[in-house]
Amino acid sequence: MASVSIRDVRKSFGPVEVIHGVSVDIEDGEFLVLVGPSGCGKSTLLRMIAGLEAISDGAIMIGDKVVNNLAPADRDIAMVFQNYALYPHMRVFDNMAFSLKVRKEKAATIVARVEKAADILGLTPYLKRYPRQLSGGQRQRVAMGRAIVRDPQVFLFDEPLSNLDAKLRVQMRTEIKELHQHLATTTVFVTHDQIEAMTMADKIVVMNEGLIEQIGSPLDLYDTPVNLFVAGFIGSPAMNLIAGTVRDNGGLSIAALGENLPFDGDHAVAAGQPVTYGIRPEHLELAEDGIAARVGVVEPTGLDTVVTLRHESGDLVAMFRERHHFTPGETVHLRPRAARAHLFDSESGKRL
């Protein structure tokens, strides 16, 4: 195992720079997730760690070694791809053993490592099957097993769950997290799905347009997003972001949606200042008065009820743990929890 250090890394394709001086430290044994919308540069950064893309500038270190000019095979990493990348003409055992055979490991060592990995991943009954005889989840386990047998310093996962159905994705993300807890190998995982990032990561790197917006634990990002992009990206349903103005009526509040919206006193703002008021759906409560909005779409999930509400200034989303009966078209009143409100500068988008 080893730490990974990314130092002011840049990547250009011709005259177009797509990674703009990214720096990240990944601790030994840490599970780090790179997350962001499509085209933000997360997969390109992963491929540079793997050596599949050349670095235009900066440095990547694995352990105490700069690997910029090392071939992928010399970096002591193992990568799991989105499309499994299994050899269709080889049985499961031979797919998992392939890299060891290339390294000319002893036959007994190969058998021992493959059998151990198969036991960890529940693949022992399938070692004699071909990939075409396996389900999508089983194929992904084989791809993971092929990585495990190499006993690398770093695991790299490039959106490995994208091809799986919803139920299997939940199961596989749990299995990958359990695998990391068992092996304690440094892991870098790329996804565009912020739920995967929140549930799996020790640390999350949120990327946007080739830059890092924020680095932190899942709950750090959820509770204290540093800007509007992170606030809107992390969380499902997304945070409500409402344009408003600071008002002083003997106490500061935010004039928005025809109401004076409360917030705690820890924000450095002044009367008349334009701001964006952020409140997560679960922090809106039903009240006798407050924000008046019409019920639009009601989505019961069993555990929660998500309600889209129509207001002349824009839609709001609220989420209730309690079971209420909502009728589309009816008017309800909402009150945000002051202690859970977020304020952002309207111009820069930065947290206040």
Secondary structure, DSSP 4 states (H G I P E B T S, - for coil): ---EEEEEEEEEETTEEEEEEEEEEE-TT-EEEEE-STTSSHHHHHHHHHTSS--SEEEEEETTEE-TTS-GGGTTEEEE-TT----TTS-HHHHHHHHHHHTT--HHHHHHHHHHHHHHHT-GGGTTS-GGGS-HHHHHHHHHHHHHTT--SEEEEESTTTTS-HHHHHHHHHHHHHHHHHH--EEEEEES-HHHHHHH-SEEEEEETTEEEEEE-HHHHHHS-SBHHHHHHSSSSPPEEEEEEEEESSSEEEEETTEEE---TTS---TT-EEEEEE-GGGEEEEEEEEEEEEEEEEE-SS-EEEEEE-TT--EEEEESS-----TT-EEEEEE-GGG-EEEETTT-BB-
